[in-house]
Amino acid sequence: MDNQIVEPKDTRKPAKDLAVRWRKAMLERGVFMQTCGHFGHVLRFMAPLIISEQLLARGLEVYAKAVKGILEPYRPCLVESTTPIQNNRLSINE
């Protein structure tokens, strides 16, 4: 699963600093994410193919909490992700 992190709608510039903060917030909560992309603004969540549902659910829970914490100041500018997540709901608007 990837998330391209960009500035608000009007500029849509790659937001490397935000991606780095998000990655650090995830690591502090025990989940490793890789930054990638030409500008270092893409977060990649790479779970092993043999991950248990319980560990995946925990990882997604940590992901959601990190998203809420990091993106709260940007809430008025948020755009919903185009990446579907099946069987697990992930919403930063909850």
Steps between C-alpha positions, in 0.01 A plus 500: 500500500637841407402852594627795302535790741445841343425852617141629499287497187611836364869406454512118518879521543673190643512530881817314597517658848148381579579150369809483723301610807232242419762226463655595836157496669442150365842379616437640849187283506689189386416493128772547238412686183729586213509835326558485128420684180702753306447770764490270807133582555346155457442274800502128431352248742649161416349223709632147444281271293460269799387766748219396732172687493561607860839657420365665185209646694740630766722656233204672339385624841844654562491644148163664563613651831816638340295648216265671743783642707716624214225628272273664757627853415425429132145367553326776297718416197482119507406296197382142536740227395442326169646175638225265617553305820290186515366345821652779709359848522749783506359844529669810632160667534382277786 
